Amino acid sequence: MHQETNRPRRVAHLLQREVANLIKREVNDPRVQHVTITSVEVSRDLSRAKVFFTCLDTDSDAKAAEKALNHAKDYLRHHLKSRLDLRGVPHLRFVYDESVERGAHISELIDRAIRRDAED
């Protein structure tokens, strides 16, 4: 029973690593050049995977990257089938991960508050 509950998490880690490698090596789209896969959530039945990403280059258009990645999802899934030893590869859906951006914004607000307190 315990092994069965760990399987989605293990598959998620495997997918995170392999999808990141595939994007770097196989996807020739400038919109995904600065994309980093931050996490993957796999459904309990392993049929679907939500792939979260962020853009390292702050000038990158996250919406364009998301569109490009979702356009390439079947291509990526096809390559995953040949690379992974899984009975079935989950259907992929790419979602922009706002947590990194939100964290940077909160950090900037804290820095500003500290500077303001130091000036007083």
C-alpha positions in Angstrom: 0.0 0.0 0.0 2.8 2.5 0.9 4.6 1.9 -2.4 1.4 2.6 -4.3 1.0 6.0 -2.7 4.6 6.9 -3.5 4.3 6.0 -7.2 2.8 9.3 -8.3 5.5 11.3 -6.5 8.3 9.1 -8.0 6.8 9.5 -11.5 6.5 13.2 -11.0 10.2 13.5 -10.1 11.1 11.4 -13.1 8.9 13.5 -15.4 10.4 16.7 -14.1 13.9 15.7 -14.9 13.1 14.1 -18.3 10.8 16.9 -19.5 13.5 19.5 -18.6 16.1 17.6 -20.6 13.8 17.2 -23.6 12.9 20.9 -23.6 16.6 21.8 -23.6 17.6 19.3 -26.3 14.6 18.7 -28.5 12.4 21.8 -28.6 13.7 24.4 -31.0 11.4 27.2 -30.1 12.9 30.5 -28.9 9.8 31.1 -26.6 10.9 28.2 -24.4 14.7 29.0 -24.3 14.7 30.3 -20.7 12.1 27.9 -19.3 12.8 26.0 -16.1 10.6 23.1 -14.9 9.8 23.9 -11.2 7.6 20.9 -10.3 5.2 18.3 -11.7 2.0 17.0 -10.2 0.8 13.6 -11.3 -2.8 12.4 -10.9 -3.3 9.4 -8.6 -4.1 7.2 -11.6 -1.0 8.4 -13.4 -3.0 9.5 -16.5 -2.3 13.3 -16.2 0.6 15.4 -15.3 0.5 19.1 -14.6 4.0 20.5 -15.4 4.8 23.8 -13.7 7.5 26.1 -15.2 9.0 29.5 -14.8 11.0 31.7 -17.0 14.5 32.5 -15.8 14.8 35.5 -18.1 12.5 38.2 -16.7 11.9 39.6 -20.2 10.5 36.3 -21.4 6.8 36.2 -22.1 5.3 33.5 -19.8 2.1 33.3 -21.8 4.0 32.7 -25.0 6.1 30.1 -23.4 3.0 28.4 -21.9 1.4 28.3 -25.4 4.6 26.9 -27.0 5.0 24.2 -24.4 1.3 23.1 -24.6 1.7 23.1 -28.4 4.7 20.7 -28.0 3.1 18.5 -25.3 2.3 15.6 -27.7 5.8 15.7 -29.2 7.3 15.7 -25.7 5.0 12.8 -24.6 6.0 10.8 -27.7 9.7 11.2 -26.8 9.0 10.4 -23.1 7.4 7.1 -24.2 10.7 5.9 -25.7 12.8 7.2 -22.8 10.9 6.1 -19.8 10.1 2.6 -18.5 6.4 3.3 -17.7 3.3 1.4 -18.8 1.8 4.7 -19.9 3.1 8.2 -20.0 0.7 10.8 -18.5 -0.9 13.4 -20.7 1.0 16.6 -20.1 -0.4 20.1 -19.4 2.0 23.0 -18.8 1.2 25.8 -16.3 3.2 28.9 -15.5 4.4 28.8 -11.9 3.9 32.2 -10.4 5.3 31.3 -7.0 8.9 32.3 -8.0 7.8 35.7 -9.3 5.6 36.2 -6.2 8.5 35.3 -3.9 10.8 37.8 -5.7 8.1 40.5 -5.3 7.7 39.7 -1.6 11.5 39.8 -1.1 11.7 43.2 -2.8 8.9 44.5 -0.5 10.8 43.3 2.6 14.1 44.8 1.3 12.3 48.2 0.8 10.8 48.1 4.3 14.2 47.3 5.8 15.8 50.2 3.9 13.0 52.5 5.0 13.4 51.5 8.7 17.2 52.0 8.4 16.6 55.6 7.1 14.4 56.5 10.0 
